[in-house]
């Protein structure tokens, strides 16, 4: 048996030295950050010191009553068009999932047409619809008409804008709603059917409440897109924010300055919607894991339009 002293000597000789952790160096990150910072400072300095921007003119028109009127009209147009789009989208999604091929096919054709043609073309088409239908008659198809109206008197710029934006939005919302509906496990519908619930009752009380977790957050994307797309109705001379700015710079020729004013208000409004969308995402993301929430955040918080349920 070795002595205690010899054993301690062997243990002291065989013990490895303490590991000294050396942090990994990332010089590329620091260089990239320095370049980005330098470019950012250069851009800010150029914008701030360039006298041609005429920031005093921007400040003069920032709260001009005509600009604020345009902001109000833009908000109203966005709200009304989104209501039309959401209601129409839910209806189209339910029709698309109908077992009746005629109903499903009609929804498919609608989505195909309105997603396949540019929104600007649709706005112009609705503004000239009176050339095709100078008189609007509503009633029983192939039967008596109960409502008669002159198209030029009825289709004012606001109604034309709502029709164009809302009907176009319905096609996109239909795919979002459809994606939410098919995300609900089929066993939920089967269980409801076994209890004697009709298909519509199952959809209203079982499927849609669960699908809202998928439907509501991307609807924020569409609301932000709608707010920006409302600027397209300036082509039909409707006095929303952009056209209000155009009316001013057509007189004083301060084009860049008025476009900066319009951009400022668009950024303010979209930022407010973005914050609201963030809290909606948190509210409807409860119950998901962190990884799932991160993936949902990437899908929901993009400003560009995406196809929620695939192309029709």
Secondary structure in CASP SS format (residue, H / E / C, confidence):
PFRMAT SS
TARGET T0000
AUTHOR 0000-0000-0000
METHOD secondary structure of the structure
MODEL  1
X C 1.00
X C 1.00
X C 1.00
X H 1.00
X H 1.00
X H 1.00
X H 1.00
X H 1.00
X H 1.00
X H 1.00
X H 1.00
X H 1.00
X H 1.00
X H 1.00
X C 1.00
X C 1.00
X C 1.00
X C 1.00
X C 1.00
X C 1.00
X C 1.00
X C 1.00
X C 1.00
X C 1.00
X C 1.00
X C 1.00
X H 1.00
X H 1.00
X H 1.00
X H 1.00
X H 1.00
X H 1.00
X H 1.00
X H 1.00
X H 1.00
X H 1.00
X H 1.00
X H 1.00
X H 1.00
X H 1.00
X H 1.00
X H 1.00
X H 1.00
X H 1.00
X H 1.00
X H 1.00
X H 1.00
X H 1.00
X H 1.00
X C 1.00
X H 1.00
X H 1.00
X H 1.00
X C 1.00
X H 1.00
X H 1.00
X H 1.00
X H 1.00
X H 1.00
X H 1.00
X H 1.00
X C 1.00
X C 1.00
X C 1.00
X H 1.00
X H 1.00
X H 1.00
X H 1.00
X H 1.00
X H 1.00
X H 1.00
X H 1.00
X H 1.00
X H 1.00
X H 1.00
X H 1.00
X H 1.00
X H 1.00
X H 1.00
X H 1.00
X H 1.00
X H 1.00
X H 1.00
X H 1.00
X H 1.00
X H 1.00
X H 1.00
X H 1.00
X H 1.00
X H 1.00
X H 1.00
X H 1.00
X H 1.00
X H 1.00
X H 1.00
X H 1.00
X C 1.00
X C 1.00
X C 1.00
X C 1.00
X H 1.00
X H 1.00
X H 1.00
X H 1.00
X H 1.00
X H 1.00
X H 1.00
X H 1.00
X H 1.00
X H 1.00
X H 1.00
X H 1.00
X H 1.00
X H 1.00
X H 1.00
X H 1.00
X C 1.00
X C 1.00
X H 1.00
X H 1.00
X H 1.00
X H 1.00
X H 1.00
X H 1.00
X H 1.00
X H 1.00
X H 1.00
X C 1.00
X H 1.00
X H 1.00
X H 1.00
X C 1.00
X C 1.00
X C 1.00
X E 1.00
X E 1.00
X E 1.00
X E 1.00
X E 1.00
X C 1.00
X C 1.00
X C 1.00
X C 1.00
X C 1.00
X E 1.00
X E 1.00
X E 1.00
X E 1.00
X E 1.00
X E 1.00
X H 1.00
X H 1.00
X H 1.00
X H 1.00
X C 1.00
X C 1.00
X H 1.00
X H 1.00
X H 1.00
X H 1.00
X H 1.00
X H 1.00
X H 1.00
X H 1.00
X H 1.00
X H 1.00
X H 1.00
X H 1.00
X H 1.00
X H 1.00
X H 1.00
X H 1.00
X H 1.00
X H 1.00
X H 1.00
X H 1.00
X H 1.00
X H 1.00
X H 1.00
X H 1.00
X H 1.00
X H 1.00
X C 1.00
X C 1.00
X C 1.00
X H 1.00
X H 1.00
X H 1.00
X H 1.00
X H 1.00
X H 1.00
X H 1.00
X H 1.00
X H 1.00
X C 1.00
X C 1.00
X C 1.00
X C 1.00
X H 1.00
X H 1.00
X H 1.00
X H 1.00
X H 1.00
X H 1.00
X H 1.00
X H 1.00
X H 1.00
X H 1.00
X H 1.00
X H 1.00
X H 1.00
X H 1.00
X H 1.00
X H 1.00
X H 1.00
X H 1.00
X H 1.00
X H 1.00
X H 1.00
X H 1.00
X H 1.00
X H 1.00
X H 1.00
X H 1.00
X H 1.00
X H 1.00
X H 1.00
X H 1.00
X H 1.00
X H 1.00
X H 1.00
X H 1.00
X H 1.00
X H 1.00
X H 1.00
X H 1.00
X C 1.00
X C 1.00
X C 1.00
X C 1.00
X H 1.00
X H 1.00
X H 1.00
X H 1.00
X H 1.00
X H 1.00
X H 1.00
X H 1.00
X H 1.00
X H 1.00
X H 1.00
X H 1.00
X C 1.00
X C 1.00
X H 1.00
X H 1.00
X H 1.00
X H 1.00
X H 1.00
X H 1.00
X H 1.00
X H 1.00
X H 1.00
X H 1.00
X H 1.00
X H 1.00
X H 1.00
X H 1.00
X H 1.00
X H 1.00
X H 1.00
X H 1.00
X H 1.00
X H 1.00
X H 1.00
X H 1.00
X H 1.00
X H 1.00
X H 1.00
X H 1.00
X H 1.00
X H 1.00
X H 1.00
X H 1.00
X C 1.00
X C 1.00
X C 1.00
X C 1.00
X C 1.00
X H 1.00
X H 1.00
X H 1.00
X H 1.00
X H 1.00
X H 1.00
X H 1.00
X H 1.00
X H 1.00
X H 1.00
X H 1.00
X C 1.00
X C 1.00
X C 1.00
X C 1.00
X C 1.00
X C 1.00
X C 1.00
X C 1.00
X C 1.00
X C 1.00
X C 1.00
X C 1.00
END
